[in-house]
């Protein structure tokens, strides 16, 4: 039984990590992709995780497979595209460590994931089925992802969703919002960033926005607020769990670490409906600390902490 099965994109983040003596930006090829990031983050924190996705028959694809195996993520649901290459994302950083993305993905391997390539056992035997909105941008990955969520839910899994918005991957904002809202009736646990909240809920007020999103039947809504921490709505209960200060290396992967850390704890609960606000706040404090450690380093997966790092000190 898996704690978390993540489905979606896996890619190489060509992440800016400085400049050379002539002032030219330098980039490192880090493994990434939000669902894959989350699977690794949760695995490093003690959860049993699996990843379902597609890579190219190239050196980057091999690098990604090796990375997941090294981090004890089950890859029985990974397939290889014989034609399209592994997706690339160029991640440049501004002076504050904030990210700016450019994608080499039209077409690419992750978009070609089909229903037939998803092992039934992973959908039948997982506590959480997790996905994000990037796999909803194009077919056949979109249909495969929604199929997986519906099928896992039929088998009793909880569904977690991160509608991480990347404008460059959508034809326009209206299309993006429509597609990103579509899965909400399937979702038990939702995480949005403070930038995505007004996009999806038409307000930047956390209490009002999460209430509007919860109307779809979502049990737990989380809003990540960067250094300020995380806001939550658990039924009618709301609260803010303060962030953990750090000196930022780069923020790439911090949100995935936060959500992976939270799900690694939520997956161990026998009944999500019996979760108290006090217990949830302890879980979110743990997740905030894990995200802070990731943000203090460079890269996404390479920056993610172990359970000993988060639990100690």
Backbone bond lengths (Angstrom), bond angles and torsions (degrees), N, CA, C in turn:
res aa  C-N    CA-C-N  psi(-1)  N-CA   C-N-CA  omega(-1)  CA-C   N-CA-C  phi
1 X - - - 1.470 - - 1.524 109.32 -
2 X 1.317 116.40 122.60 1.457 120.57 177.34 1.530 110.16 -83.35
3 X 1.312 116.13 147.18 1.459 120.06 170.63 1.523 109.75 -75.61
4 X 1.329 115.94 -43.51 1.474 121.26 -176.69 1.521 108.93 -141.87
5 X 1.318 116.58 128.55 1.460 122.24 168.15 1.515 107.28 -113.89
6 X 1.318 116.80 119.08 1.468 122.38 -179.04 1.520 109.05 -104.27
7 X 1.329 115.82 138.16 1.454 121.10 179.56 1.526 109.37 -128.05
8 X 1.340 116.12 140.75 1.458 118.48 177.60 1.509 113.07 144.17
9 X 1.332 114.81 -147.81 1.460 120.07 -172.50 1.531 111.92 -81.56
10 X 1.301 113.98 143.81 1.461 122.87 168.65 1.520 105.39 -134.11
11 X 1.314 116.66 135.48 1.465 119.36 -170.23 1.526 110.73 -155.85
12 X 1.299 114.25 177.68 1.462 121.31 174.62 1.533 108.53 -102.23
13 X 1.324 115.52 122.98 1.460 121.45 171.83 1.524 108.10 -89.11
14 X 1.318 117.03 109.21 1.462 120.28 171.31 1.528 106.00 -82.19
15 X 1.326 115.49 93.45 1.463 122.21 -168.03 1.522 111.30 -99.06
16 X 1.303 115.75 127.32 1.463 119.95 177.55 1.522 110.06 -64.30
17 X 1.320 116.45 127.65 1.464 119.80 -179.29 1.526 112.08 -128.05
18 X 1.314 116.28 23.92 1.463 119.59 176.92 1.525 110.71 140.26
19 X 1.326 114.47 -170.01 1.469 121.78 177.47 1.517 108.74 -132.49
20 X 1.320 116.10 151.86 1.458 119.04 177.75 1.526 110.41 -83.18
21 X 1.311 116.23 -174.38 1.457 120.10 -176.63 1.512 114.45 -62.82
22 X 1.340 116.95 -20.49 1.459 121.24 178.07 1.532 112.27 -94.16
23 X 1.337 116.28 5.22 1.456 120.48 179.29 1.512 114.82 81.99
24 X 1.334 117.74 11.07 1.466 121.65 -179.43 1.524 109.20 -84.64
25 X 1.361 118.92 130.07 1.470 120.83 179.72 1.523 112.22 -59.06
26 X 1.328 116.36 140.62 1.452 122.75 176.62 1.522 108.76 -113.52
27 X 1.338 116.13 144.22 1.453 121.02 -175.13 1.526 110.43 -128.11
28 X 1.342 115.28 145.06 1.452 122.50 176.35 1.525 109.02 -113.91
29 X 1.337 117.04 139.26 1.469 121.88 -179.07 1.521 109.68 -85.18
30 X 1.340 115.90 92.26 1.456 121.72 179.69 1.523 111.02 -97.20
31 X 1.340 117.93 142.25 1.461 120.00 172.87 1.526 110.02 -66.51
32 X 1.339 117.17 143.14 1.453 119.90 -178.18 1.520 112.07 -162.42
33 X 1.332 114.95 -160.15 1.457 122.74 -171.25 1.510 107.73 104.59
34 X 1.335 118.22 122.50 1.462 121.02 -168.84 1.528 114.25 -55.61
35 X 1.343 120.98 -48.62 1.471 118.35 179.64 1.527 113.12 -63.33
36 X 1.337 116.64 -39.46 1.461 119.66 176.96 1.518 110.89 -65.48
37 X 1.337 116.49 -41.48 1.464 119.87 175.79 1.521 110.83 -55.80
38 X 1.321 116.00 -47.13 1.461 119.99 -177.65 1.522 111.35 -63.08
39 X 1.334 117.05 -41.24 1.462 120.29 179.60 1.527 111.03 -60.74
40 X 1.334 116.59 -41.88 1.464 120.02 178.81 1.521 111.01 -69.36
41 X 1.333 117.04 -44.42 1.471 120.08 -179.75 1.518 110.81 -56.61
42 X 1.327 117.07 -46.38 1.458 120.67 -179.07 1.531 111.19 -67.88
43 X 1.339 117.09 -38.28 1.460 120.30 179.25 1.522 110.96 -63.69
44 X 1.329 116.77 -41.83 1.467 119.67 179.26 1.529 111.66 -64.97
45 X 1.325 115.60 -20.60 1.464 120.25 -179.06 1.525 112.10 -101.22
46 X 1.321 116.50 15.12 1.455 120.50 170.09 1.511 116.72 103.25
47 X 1.328 119.46 1.99 1.460 121.43 -179.30 1.524 110.92 -88.84
48 X 1.324 115.73 154.75 1.467 121.75 171.76 1.515 107.05 -89.87
49 X 1.323 117.35 118.02 1.458 120.59 -174.20 1.523 111.52 -129.64
50 X 1.334 113.86 155.49 1.465 121.70 175.47 1.516 107.79 -134.95
51 X 1.324 115.51 154.98 1.460 120.55 177.91 1.519 109.72 -127.78
52 X 1.341 115.64 135.41 1.462 122.78 176.26 1.527 108.04 -117.82
53 X 1.325 117.18 121.35 1.461 120.69 -179.06 1.509 110.79 -176.08
54 X 1.334 115.90 -171.20 1.466 121.05 -171.70 1.523 109.73 -139.61
55 X 1.317 115.52 134.42 1.461 122.03 177.03 1.522 109.38 -123.66
56 X 1.320 116.41 169.41 1.452 120.98 176.62 1.515 112.15 -85.65
57 X 1.326 114.88 165.70 1.467 120.79 175.49 1.516 107.56 -86.23
58 X 1.327 115.43 73.43 1.456 121.71 -175.90 1.520 109.15 -150.94
59 X 1.320 116.58 174.62 1.460 120.04 -176.02 1.520 112.31 -64.29
60 X 1.341 117.34 -33.35 1.462 119.74 177.24 1.531 110.90 -65.43
61 X 1.337 116.73 -39.21 1.456 119.68 177.02 1.519 111.81 -61.48
62 X 1.323 116.84 -42.50 1.462 120.50 177.13 1.530 110.97 -63.96
63 X 1.315 116.38 -40.15 1.462 120.31 178.22 1.533 110.76 -59.35
64 X 1.326 116.33 -41.99 1.462 120.10 -178.32 1.524 111.46 -68.80
65 X 1.324 117.29 -42.46 1.461 119.73 176.02 1.531 111.20 -58.66
66 X 1.321 115.59 -46.68 1.466 120.15 -179.21 1.527 111.07 -62.13
67 X 1.333 116.28 -38.96 1.462 119.84 -179.76 1.526 111.32 -61.99
68 X 1.331 117.15 -45.92 1.462 119.78 -179.98 1.523 111.14 -64.90
69 X 1.324 117.09 -42.42 1.463 119.81 178.30 1.526 111.48 -61.61
70 X 1.322 116.03 -42.95 1.467 119.89 179.09 1.523 112.22 -61.38
71 X 1.316 116.01 -26.75 1.460 120.58 -179.59 1.529 112.58 -100.65
72 X 1.329 115.66 16.57 1.472 122.95 172.72 1.525 112.74 62.37
73 X 1.331 116.40 36.69 1.459 122.45 173.87 1.524 108.44 -98.38
74 X 1.326 117.22 129.69 1.461 122.28 178.27 1.531 109.20 -66.44
75 X 1.338 117.72 127.78 1.470 120.64 -178.49 1.530 111.76 -116.73
76 X 1.329 116.69 23.30 1.465 119.19 179.46 1.526 111.74 -64.47
77 X 1.339 117.04 -16.85 1.453 121.09 177.85 1.516 114.05 -97.66
78 X 1.326 117.82 9.75 1.459 120.64 177.37 1.524 110.09 -90.62
79 X 1.327 115.98 138.65 1.456 121.28 177.27 1.533 109.56 -125.45
80 X 1.337 115.21 165.80 1.460 121.04 -177.67 1.518 109.85 -118.24
81 X 1.324 116.39 128.69 1.456 121.92 177.88 1.526 108.67 -83.34
82 X 1.329 117.76 126.73 1.468 119.54 -176.93 1.523 113.81 -76.39
83 X 1.335 117.47 -11.81 1.464 120.35 -174.31 1.529 112.07 -119.43
84 X 1.320 117.06 -53.63 1.465 120.71 -173.31 1.525 111.93 -81.08
85 X 1.320 115.33 148.66 1.453 121.43 -178.49 1.530 111.66 -83.45
86 X 1.317 115.63 162.96 1.457 122.70 173.48 1.531 109.73 -61.82
87 X 1.316 115.74 139.94 1.461 121.16 -178.48 1.528 111.52 -66.19
88 X 1.336 115.40 143.27 1.461 121.88 175.89 1.526 109.82 -119.83
89 X 1.330 116.27 139.66 1.461 122.04 172.51 1.519 107.53 -127.09
90 X 1.319 116.93 123.73 1.458 121.55 176.83 1.528 107.45 -91.55
91 X 1.321 115.96 119.73 1.462 121.83 -175.69 1.527 108.56 -112.87
92 X 1.320 115.99 104.36 1.466 120.09 175.90 1.523 109.04 -98.78
93 X 1.322 115.98 154.51 1.467 121.22 -173.73 1.513 110.49 -121.52
94 X 1.349 115.36 142.45 1.459 118.79 173.26 1.525 109.62 -89.99
95 X 1.306 117.91 -172.77 1.461 121.60 -173.69 1.526 113.20 -67.68
96 X 1.348 118.04 -18.62 1.467 121.34 179.34 1.514 112.70 -95.92
97 X 1.333 117.52 -0.86 1.460 121.11 -177.88 1.511 113.82 91.12
98 X 1.338 117.99 1.43 1.456 120.74 178.21 1.528 110.48 -72.97
99 X 1.346 114.84 150.07 1.461 121.63 -170.99 1.523 112.55 -97.23
100 X 1.339 114.61 150.18 1.457 122.32 171.99 1.531 106.62 -134.85
101 X 1.352 116.47 127.09 1.460 121.55 -169.93 1.533 112.94 -108.00
102 X 1.338 115.02 141.68 1.453 123.15 165.95 1.529 106.84 -131.48
103 X 1.348 117.02 135.18 1.465 120.61 -173.81 1.528 111.82 -114.39
104 X 1.352 113.93 141.98 1.463 122.10 171.07 1.532 105.52 -113.99
105 X 1.361 114.75 88.41 1.472 119.30 -164.93 1.526 113.65 -146.21
106 X 1.295 120.40 12.88 1.459 119.82 -173.77 1.530 110.85 -128.25
107 X 1.354 117.29 89.90 1.463 127.47 -0.87 1.526 111.09 -92.37
108 X 1.325 115.97 176.62 1.465 120.98 174.14 1.523 108.83 -160.54
109 X 1.323 116.10 174.49 1.465 120.58 -169.80 1.522 113.11 -64.05
110 X 1.321 118.68 -42.96 1.469 119.51 -171.88 1.526 112.21 -62.86
111 X 1.333 117.45 -30.43 1.471 121.64 -179.45 1.530 111.20 -67.01
112 X 1.322 118.20 -21.53 1.470 122.20 -173.47 1.519 114.40 -90.74
113 X 1.320 118.59 9.36 1.464 121.01 176.81 1.528 109.84 -63.03
114 X 1.346 116.73 134.10 1.464 121.41 -179.79 1.530 110.66 -120.31
115 X 1.329 115.64 163.80 1.468 121.30 178.77 1.523 111.28 -56.87
116 X 1.324 116.62 -39.98 1.461 121.37 -175.06 1.514 112.75 -63.11
117 X 1.334 117.53 -21.78 1.469 121.22 -176.88 1.524 112.73 -90.05
118 X 1.323 118.69 0.60 1.458 121.92 -178.33 1.525 109.06 -94.67
119 X 1.333 119.51 115.89 1.472 121.05 -179.78 1.524 111.38 -62.06
120 X 1.319 116.13 126.99 1.468 120.37 -179.80 1.525 111.47 -58.77
121 X 1.327 116.96 -35.01 1.471 120.22 -177.00 1.522 112.20 -61.35
122 X 1.329 117.29 -33.79 1.459 119.78 -179.44 1.526 111.18 -71.46
123 X 1.320 117.47 -29.66 1.464 120.78 177.96 1.523 111.43 -80.74
124 X 1.320 116.81 -26.43 1.465 121.44 -177.21 1.519 112.85 -86.99
125 X 1.325 117.09 -21.32 1.461 120.00 -172.51 1.525 111.10 -132.72
126 X 1.330 115.57 63.52 1.461 120.33 175.62 1.518 108.93 -144.09
127 X 1.318 116.62 144.89 1.463 120.93 177.68 1.525 110.72 -75.09
128 X 1.348 116.63 -45.00 1.462 122.53 176.51 1.516 110.02 -121.77
129 X 1.325 116.31 138.96 1.464 122.45 165.12 1.519 105.68 -109.47
130 X 1.317 116.72 120.51 1.467 121.48 -174.63 1.520 111.21 -115.97
131 X 1.347 115.41 140.74 1.461 120.07 174.58 1.526 109.51 -151.19
132 X 1.340 115.05 167.79 1.456 121.78 177.25 1.518 109.97 -125.56
133 X 1.332 115.99 -179.11 1.463 119.48 -174.21 1.524 113.48 -86.28
134 X 1.324 118.63 -14.62 1.460 118.84 -178.38 1.531 110.89 -64.83
135 X 1.329 117.17 -32.99 1.461 118.92 177.80 1.523 112.15 -75.46
136 X 1.340 117.85 -2.85 1.466 121.26 176.76 1.527 112.06 -94.90
137 X 1.327 117.61 0.84 1.465 120.35 -173.67 1.522 113.41 -78.06
138 X 1.324 118.36 -20.89 1.473 119.79 -174.80 1.522 110.45 -155.13
139 X 1.338 114.74 155.79 1.466 122.11 175.68 1.530 109.96 -90.14
140 X 1.350 117.30 151.32 1.462 128.26 5.07 1.527 114.89 -87.97
141 X 1.343 118.16 -1.57 1.462 120.34 -176.13 1.524 111.71 -59.94
142 X 1.340 117.08 -36.01 1.460 120.00 -179.05 1.525 110.94 -59.66
143 X 1.324 117.43 -51.47 1.461 120.85 -179.28 1.523 111.65 -64.23
144 X 1.328 116.65 -38.19 1.462 120.59 179.42 1.529 110.98 -63.91
145 X 1.326 116.57 -40.65 1.461 120.44 -178.94 1.521 111.23 -67.04
146 X 1.316 117.28 -46.19 1.470 120.50 179.43 1.529 111.08 -66.01
147 X 1.323 116.89 -36.72 1.467 120.78 174.55 1.522 110.40 -58.86
148 X 1.334 116.69 -46.41 1.458 120.89 -178.60 1.524 111.69 -61.78
149 X 1.328 116.81 -43.12 1.463 120.51 -179.82 1.527 110.85 -63.41
150 X 1.326 116.48 -45.00 1.471 119.80 -179.02 1.526 111.30 -66.07
151 X 1.335 116.20 -43.57 1.464 120.04 -178.38 1.531 111.26 -66.55
152 X 1.323 117.63 -43.33 1.463 120.36 178.96 1.525 110.63 -63.23
153 X 1.323 116.39 -39.73 1.473 120.17 178.63 1.529 110.95 -62.55
154 X 1.320 116.54 -38.66 1.463 120.13 177.87 1.528 111.68 -61.47
155 X 1.332 115.82 -29.08 1.464 121.14 179.70 1.522 112.53 -91.89
156 X 1.330 117.75 9.70 1.455 121.17 173.51 1.508 115.99 95.30
157 X 1.332 118.50 4.89 1.462 120.37 178.92 1.519 110.57 -73.99
158 X 1.320 115.66 152.83 1.447 122.37 168.57 1.530 108.05 -85.35
159 X 1.320 117.17 146.89 1.464 121.38 -177.17 1.523 109.13 -111.96
160 X 1.328 116.07 125.77 1.467 121.72 175.51 1.520 108.85 -115.66
161 X 1.329 114.34 146.60 1.472 119.48 -170.66 1.518 109.57 -145.59
162 X 1.335 114.76 135.02 1.458 122.17 176.63 1.526 107.86 -124.48
163 X 1.347 117.87 98.23 1.461 120.00 -179.87 1.523 112.58 -77.89
164 X 1.334 115.01 65.14 1.466 120.46 -175.93 1.536 109.91 -71.25
165 X 1.300 115.18 115.17 1.463 122.21 -171.67 1.521 111.18 -87.40
166 X 1.331 116.19 124.44 1.456 123.15 173.76 1.532 106.76 -127.54
167 X 1.330 116.34 100.66 1.461 121.38 -171.89 1.523 112.81 -55.17
168 X 1.334 117.38 -34.75 1.461 120.84 -175.76 1.528 113.21 -64.96
169 X 1.328 117.72 -15.92 1.461 120.78 -176.94 1.524 113.72 -96.65
170 X 1.331 117.33 -0.11 1.461 121.40 -178.48 1.536 110.02 -118.13
171 X 1.329 117.64 150.37 1.468 119.10 178.30 1.523 112.61 -67.31
172 X 1.354 117.17 -32.08 1.457 121.41 177.74 1.525 108.02 -165.47
173 X 1.333 116.43 167.54 1.462 120.74 -174.69 1.522 112.29 -66.71
174 X 1.327 118.60 -38.77 1.463 120.91 -179.00 1.530 111.59 -61.74
175 X 1.322 116.07 -42.21 1.467 119.97 177.16 1.517 110.44 -63.26
176 X 1.314 116.17 -43.24 1.459 120.56 179.74 1.522 111.24 -59.44
177 X 1.324 116.94 -49.98 1.462 120.44 -177.28 1.526 110.80 -62.01
178 X 1.324 116.77 -43.22 1.454 120.41 179.64 1.522 111.89 -60.20
179 X 1.326 116.43 -46.57 1.471 120.72 -179.53 1.538 111.46 -69.91
180 X 1.326 117.24 -35.39 1.454 120.40 -178.54 1.529 112.11 -71.53
181 X 1.331 116.92 -29.56 1.467 121.11 178.83 1.527 112.39 -80.76
182 X 1.304 117.31 -24.88 1.467 121.53 -173.32 1.530 114.18 -53.21
183 X 1.353 120.54 -43.11 1.464 119.57 -176.14 1.530 114.60 -77.32
184 X 1.324 120.03 -7.46 1.462 120.93 -169.90 1.533 114.77 -54.20
185 X 1.329 120.57 -37.43 1.469 118.45 178.41 1.532 114.74 -63.14
186 X 1.337 117.41 -15.88 1.466 121.46 177.52 1.519 112.83 -86.22
187 X 1.340 117.84 -12.95 1.457 122.68 -161.59 1.526 112.28 -93.83
188 X 1.349 115.28 137.91 1.463 122.47 173.52 1.522 112.09 -98.77
189 X 1.346 116.39 -39.64 1.468 121.59 -178.68 1.525 108.17 -129.43
190 X 1.334 115.39 123.76 1.462 122.00 -177.35 1.514 109.90 -121.03
191 X 1.339 116.18 135.35 1.466 121.07 172.74 1.514 109.07 -121.42
192 X 1.337 116.17 127.13 1.460 120.92 172.98 1.524 108.33 -126.74
193 X 1.315 116.83 155.75 1.456 121.34 173.68 1.521 108.85 -86.91
194 X 1.321 116.81 168.85 1.465 119.32 178.79 1.526 111.37 -67.10
195 X 1.333 117.91 -22.24 1.465 120.64 175.64 1.533 111.15 -77.60
196 X 1.329 117.04 -32.49 1.460 120.73 -178.25 1.527 113.36 -82.19
197 X 1.327 117.43 -23.33 1.467 120.27 -178.66 1.527 112.33 -57.17
198 X 1.344 120.04 -53.02 1.468 118.54 179.34 1.527 113.21 -66.25
199 X 1.314 117.25 -27.15 1.459 120.67 177.92 1.531 110.74 -64.47
200 X 1.337 116.52 -41.33 1.461 121.26 -174.19 1.520 113.63 -96.30
201 X 1.342 116.66 -29.19 1.469 120.23 -175.28 1.521 113.27 -110.81
202 X 1.336 117.26 -2.55 1.469 123.07 177.89 1.522 113.25 62.63
203 X 1.318 117.01 26.27 1.457 121.98 173.94 1.519 108.43 -158.71
204 X 1.347 115.77 148.91 1.468 118.96 175.73 1.525 111.17 -98.28
205 X 1.321 117.50 6.08 1.463 121.77 176.00 1.528 108.44 -81.43
206 X 1.332 116.32 118.90 1.466 120.19 -173.02 1.525 112.21 -62.28
207 X 1.319 117.99 -42.66 1.464 120.16 -178.69 1.520 110.99 -64.54
208 X 1.337 116.63 -48.87 1.463 120.11 -179.35 1.522 111.79 -67.78
209 X 1.331 116.80 -41.37 1.453 120.62 -177.76 1.519 112.86 -66.48
210 X 1.324 116.83 -43.86 1.466 119.06 179.36 1.526 111.26 -68.50
211 X 1.332 117.03 -32.63 1.465 119.93 176.33 1.514 110.44 -63.51
212 X 1.323 116.05 -40.85 1.465 120.25 179.68 1.529 110.83 -66.02
213 X 1.328 116.95 -41.75 1.463 119.91 179.35 1.526 111.01 -68.74
214 X 1.332 117.25 -36.26 1.468 120.97 -179.16 1.520 112.49 -66.91
215 X 1.322 117.17 -17.64 1.463 120.16 178.24 1.524 112.41 -61.81
216 X 1.324 116.99 -17.77 1.467 120.91 177.74 1.529 111.79 -77.90
217 X 1.331 117.63 -0.91 1.454 121.42 -179.11 1.514 113.98 99.84
218 X 1.327 117.79 9.21 1.462 122.37 -177.79 1.534 109.72 -74.37
219 X 1.322 116.26 129.89 1.465 120.75 -175.15 1.530 113.04 -77.08
220 X 1.319 115.65 -39.21 1.463 120.75 -175.82 1.518 109.08 -135.66
221 X 1.338 116.28 124.21 1.465 121.57 177.76 1.520 108.27 -118.34
222 X 1.321 116.03 129.32 1.463 122.78 -179.48 1.521 109.17 -118.80
223 X 1.324 115.95 139.04 1.458 121.66 176.17 1.525 107.61 -123.52
224 X 1.327 116.77 117.42 1.460 120.14 177.73 1.527 109.17 -84.20
225 X 1.325 115.01 134.40 1.462 122.11 -173.16 1.519 112.35 -121.90
226 X 1.334 116.95 28.11 1.464 120.59 179.65 1.518 111.21 61.95
227 X 1.308 116.24 -133.20 1.466 121.56 -177.31 1.523 112.61 -63.12
228 X 1.335 117.21 -19.98 1.470 120.23 -179.00 1.522 112.69 -77.00
229 X 1.314 118.00 -16.34 1.456 120.25 177.09 1.506 113.04 112.16
230 X 1.325 117.14 -140.50 1.458 122.45 -175.62 1.524 110.20 -141.60
231 X 1.336 114.96 133.81 1.455 122.69 173.91 1.518 107.68 -95.93
232 X 1.334 117.20 145.53 1.459 119.29 177.65 1.519 111.21 -134.40
233 X 1.319 114.33 152.54 1.466 122.67 168.11 1.515 107.32 -128.00
234 X 1.320 116.40 116.44 1.454 124.39 177.33 1.520 106.40 -117.92
235 X 1.317 117.07 95.31 1.453 119.78 -171.92 1.526 109.72 64.35
236 X 1.318 115.71 -123.04 1.463 120.56 178.50 1.520 112.53 -90.72
237 X 1.330 117.06 -5.23 1.465 121.25 -177.66 1.529 110.48 -90.52
238 X 1.322 116.26 137.01 1.455 121.36 177.67 1.518 109.40 -132.37
239 X 1.318 116.26 161.53 1.453 120.96 177.46 1.511 111.57 -175.06
240 X 1.319 114.97 169.63 1.459 122.59 177.55 1.518 108.76 -125.49
241 X 1.323 116.04 124.81 1.469 121.68 177.21 1.519 107.15 -104.46
242 X 1.334 117.77 116.92 1.474 120.69 -173.58 1.519 112.92 -61.16
243 X 1.330 115.08 149.59 1.454 120.87 176.91 1.518 112.12 -76.48
244 X 1.326 115.00 172.49 1.470 121.98 179.07 1.526 107.56 -108.71
245 X 1.323 118.79 115.85 1.471 120.64 -175.94 1.526 111.57 -61.11
246 X 1.317 115.76 146.37 1.451 120.91 175.14 1.522 108.94 -155.94
247 X 1.313 115.50 163.09 1.458 121.12 170.85 1.521 107.34 -88.38
248 X 1.330 116.99 116.29 1.464 121.58 -170.09 1.527 111.35 -72.43
249 X 1.363 115.13 128.75 1.455 121.59 168.26 1.515 107.85 -88.25
250 X 1.337 115.73 -63.50 1.465 122.28 163.45 1.524 107.51 -157.46
251 X 1.320 116.85 156.84 1.460 121.38 -173.42 1.522 113.20 -91.44
252 X 1.318 118.36 2.11 1.456 121.47 -178.36 1.524 110.59 -62.53
253 X 1.328 116.51 122.29 1.462 121.36 178.74 1.507 114.95 90.61
254 X 1.330 118.41 -6.78 1.470 120.06 -177.53 1.528 111.23 -65.61
255 X 1.336 117.11 -43.00 1.453 119.67 178.47 1.517 112.66 -65.00
256 X 1.336 117.21 -37.88 1.461 121.10 177.11 1.524 110.88 -66.99
257 X 1.321 116.36 -37.92 1.460 119.65 176.19 1.518 110.74 -63.66
258 X 1.336 116.46 -45.27 1.466 120.64 177.96 1.524 111.01 -55.49
259 X 1.330 116.68 -51.04 1.457 119.85 -176.05 1.523 111.04 -69.38
260 X 1.336 117.12 -39.68 1.458 119.88 177.01 1.517 111.89 -61.96
261 X 1.330 116.49 -40.33 1.464 120.63 178.01 1.516 110.79 -64.54
262 X 1.330 116.55 -44.82 1.462 119.96 179.78 1.529 110.92 -62.61
263 X 1.341 116.81 -46.37 1.464 119.66 -179.04 1.528 111.77 -66.55
264 X 1.333 117.69 -31.43 1.464 119.78 179.10 1.526 111.32 -61.88
265 X 1.340 116.55 -30.19 1.464 121.66 176.95 1.527 111.60 -86.88
266 X 1.321 116.97 -41.85 1.468 120.30 -179.72 1.524 111.41 -63.41
267 X 1.332 117.10 -32.21 1.467 121.12 -178.78 1.518 112.49 -65.36
268 X 1.314 116.74 -21.28 1.464 121.13 -178.32 1.524 112.07 -86.18
269 X 1.330 117.34 -10.22 1.460 120.35 -178.13 1.527 110.26 -78.07
270 X 1.329 118.01 138.36 1.470 119.37 179.94 1.524 113.55 -70.69
271 X 1.360 116.92 -27.69 1.458 120.07 -175.90 1.522 109.31 -150.07
272 X 1.325 117.01 109.65 1.464 121.04 -179.00 1.522 111.53 -61.14
273 X 1.330 117.96 -30.34 1.460 121.14 -177.91 1.527 112.52 -68.91
274 X 1.325 116.93 -17.75 1.469 120.58 179.37 1.528 112.74 -96.92
275 X 1.316 116.83 6.68 1.462 121.69 179.12 1.528 109.66 -66.98
276 X 1.315 116.81 128.03 1.463 121.54 177.75 1.519 109.97 -92.18
277 X 1.324 117.22 160.12 1.456 120.79 178.30 1.523 110.70 -64.09
278 X 1.332 117.23 -34.76 1.468 120.05 179.09 1.531 110.95 -64.88
279 X 1.330 116.42 -44.19 1.464 119.93 178.73 1.523 110.59 -66.32
280 X 1.328 116.62 -40.45 1.458 120.36 178.42 1.523 111.29 -62.22
281 X 1.317 117.71 -40.82 1.465 119.92 -179.42 1.517 111.69 -65.20
282 X 1.333 117.68 -32.88 1.474 119.79 174.74 1.528 110.10 -66.63
283 X 1.326 116.50 -40.97 1.463 120.62 178.54 1.523 110.49 -63.36
284 X 1.324 117.45 -42.82 1.459 120.62 -178.11 1.527 111.81 -71.86
285 X 1.322 118.23 -31.30 1.468 120.34 174.07 1.527 110.03 -63.67
286 X 1.328 116.27 -40.44 1.467 121.70 175.28 1.530 110.20 -61.84
287 X 1.331 116.54 -45.02 1.466 121.09 -179.32 1.521 111.25 -65.72
288 X 1.327 117.34 -40.18 1.466 120.70 177.99 1.527 111.34 -61.78
289 X 1.317 116.47 -39.72 1.463 118.91 179.58 1.529 110.70 -66.58
290 X 1.334 116.37 -42.11 1.466 119.86 178.78 1.524 110.50 -61.45
291 X 1.338 116.59 -43.01 1.467 120.25 -179.96 1.516 111.46 -65.42
292 X 1.326 117.14 -37.40 1.458 121.28 179.07 1.526 111.23 -62.71
293 X 1.319 116.72 -40.05 1.465 120.30 178.76 1.526 109.94 -64.47
294 X 1.325 116.68 -43.86 1.470 120.07 177.60 1.524 111.34 -60.24
295 X 1.341 116.68 -44.88 1.466 120.58 -178.35 1.519 112.77 -65.72
296 X 1.319 117.03 -22.14 1.464 120.42 -178.76 1.528 112.32 -80.64
297 X 1.324 117.03 -6.48 1.455 122.43 -177.20 1.525 109.76 -118.17
298 X 1.332 116.40 -174.79 1.462 121.17 -179.81 1.519 110.36 -112.52
299 X 1.351 115.49 148.25 1.449 121.35 -177.87 1.517 109.88 87.37
300 X 1.339 116.46 175.32 1.462 121.54 178.60 1.526 109.07 -99.79
301 X 1.335 117.82 -82.55 1.460 120.90 -179.86 1.530 112.60 -57.79
302 X 1.333 120.28 -43.40 1.469 118.41 -179.82 1.535 113.65 -61.53
303 X 1.324 117.41 -21.44 1.457 120.95 -176.36 1.526 113.37 -90.60
304 X 1.314 117.99 -7.76 1.464 120.45 -171.89 1.518 112.09 -74.58
305 X 1.341 116.67 138.39 1.470 120.12 -174.11 1.515 113.58 -83.27
306 X 1.316 114.99 163.16 1.455 122.92 171.50 1.530 109.62 -89.44
307 X 1.321 115.34 167.54 1.471 120.23 178.47 1.522 110.61 -60.31
308 X 1.324 117.26 -38.70 1.466 120.13 -179.60 1.523 110.72 -63.72
309 X 1.315 117.92 -37.47 1.469 120.74 -179.68 1.524 111.64 -67.65
310 X 1.333 116.71 -37.90 1.470 119.62 -178.08 1.513 110.98 -78.79
311 X 1.318 117.52 -38.68 1.465 121.22 -176.30 1.525 112.61 -78.58
312 X 1.301 117.75 -27.15 1.457 120.59 -177.28 1.502 112.81 -85.74
313 X 1.350 116.59 147.95 1.462 122.32 172.44 1.488 116.80 63.79
